Amino acid sequence: MKNLVLRLFRAGGRLWCKARGCELGAGALIHGLPSITKKGNGRIILGSRVTINSSLWSNPLNTSGSTRLFAASGAVLEIKAGAGISSSQLVANTGIEIGEDSLIGAGSLICDSDMHEVPLGCGKETRMAPIRIGNGVFIGARSIILKGVSIGEGAVVAAGSVVVSDVAAKSLVAGNPAKLVKHFDS
């Protein structure tokens, strides 16, 4: 009975995403109903075997809010094969790419824009730059990844970190702002 209910929930999640214009790969698992917003010709691509945890029952660390996926007109938000996200916000105004088999911890924020001019009301353009997260990256719960950041393959971002600059492959960063803790040997 439990397996049947879980399959029905997952099927409902897939239909929810497709109805909101997401491109879904084979075997994508959608737990709950993520908040999905696409503007104009923005694209949200969920690759094969992607897992989106967007409910309290799908991960004990999930917050009461669901996973939020946003792509502005002209932006591409792509989550590649085997990647997983729990109760996080991904806001693509230019572009966000999450590599294969990468994991995004609960309550994280990945945003490629300042969202408004800085300082507020000064009339300057809003700063934006794409974000690229490589394959096999682990981003701990409640982390923040800001505009223009690239995170190399196999890197680890410790929980609660604020990443404002590039992270080398196979390295561990932690803190606010995130700083190198160590490099991993192969």
N, C-alpha and C positions, 0 to 999 in steps of 0.2 A: 504493500500500500504506500509506504513512504517513497519508494522509487517512482511510482506512478505520479504521486503529487509533485515530486521534484521535477519530473519530466514535463508535467503540465506547466509548472511555474517557469521553467526554462523556455518552453515553447512560447509562452505568453511574453516573456522578456524579448525574445527574438522578434516576434511580431511587432511589439512596441517600438523597437529600434528601427525596423524596416519601415514602419508607418511614418516615422519621423525623418526618413531619408538617409539613414545610415547604410553604408555598404558593408555587408556581413560576409565573412569567410565561413567556410565549412567548419562545423563543430564549435562555433563561438558559444560560450556559456554566459547567459545573462541572468544573474540572480537579482530579482527585484526589478524596479522600473526606474532606470536612470533618467535624469533630466537632460534632454537633448535639444539644443538650439542650433539651427543652421540658418545663416543669413545669405540671401542671394545665391551665388554659385559656390558657397563654401562647401567643403566636403568633410565627412567624418567616415573614416575607413577603419573597420574592425577586422583584422586578419583572422585566418583560421586558428582555431583553438584559443582565441582570446577569452579571458574570463573577466567579467565585470561584476563585482560584488557591490550591489546597491540596495542592500537591505540589512536590517539589524540581525536577522537570522543567519546571514551568509558569512559573517566574520565577527567575532566578539569585540574587535576593536572598532568596528564601524560606528560612526556617529549617527545621530538620528536623521541627518540629512542624507539624501541619496548622492550617488556619483553624478557629477555634472559635466557634460561634454558640450563645448561651444566652439563653433567655427564661424568666423565673420565672412562676409562676402570676399571671395578670392583666397581665403585661407584653407589650408589642408591640415586636419588633425588625423594622423595615422598611427594606429596602434598595431604593431606587426605581430606575426604568428607567435602564439604561445605566451604572449605577455598577459599580465594580470594587474587589475586595479581594484582597490577597495575604497569605497566611500570618499573619493577625492574629486577635486575640481581641476579640469583641464580647459584652459581658455586660450584658443588660438585666434589671434587677430592677423597674424602673418603665416605661421606654420609651427606645428609641433609634431615631432616624429619620435615614437617610442619603439626601441628596437626589439627584436625577437627575444622571447623568454625573459624579458625584464619584468620586475615586480615593483609596483608603486604601493607603498603602505597607506593604511587608512588615514584619512584626514589631511592628505597632502594637497598642495596647491602648485600647479605648473601653469605659469602665465607668461606669455611672450610680449606683454605690453605693460606700460605704467598705468594704463586705463584712463589717465587724464594728464593734463599738463602739470609739470612740477616746476615751481610751486603752483598750487591750485589757483586758477584765475589769472595767471600771468599772460595767457594768450599764446604761449609757445606750442609747437606741435607735440603731440603725444609720442613718446619714444617707444619703438617696437623693434624686435629682432627675433628671428626664429630660434627655436630650441630643438636640439638634437640629443636624444638619449640613446646610447649604443646598445648592442646586444648583451644580454645577461647582466644587466645592471640591477642592483637592489637599492631602492630608495625607502628608507625607514619611515615609519608613521610620523605624521605631522610635520613633514619637511616641506620647504618652499623652494621651488626652482624658478629663478627669474629670467627675464628676457635675455636672449643672446647666448645662453649657456650651452655648451656641448659637454656631455658626459661620456667618457670613453668606455669601451667594451669591458665588462667584468668589474666595473667600479662599484663601490658601496658608499652610500650617503647615510650617515648615522641618523637615527630618529631625531626629529626636532631641528635639523640643520637648515640654514638659509644659504642656498647656493647662488652666488652672485658672479662667479667666474668659472671658467672651464675646469673640468676635473679630468685628470689623466686616466687612461685605461689602467685597470688592475690596481686601483688605489682606494684608500679609505679616507673620507673627509668627514669632519664633524664640526659643529659649532655655528655661531652667528657672528660674523660671516663664516662659512665653512672653510676650514683650513686642512691641509694635508696632515694626516696622522701617520700613515705608512703606505708603502707600496707592497703589493703581494708578489712573491716569487711565483713563477708560472704555476 
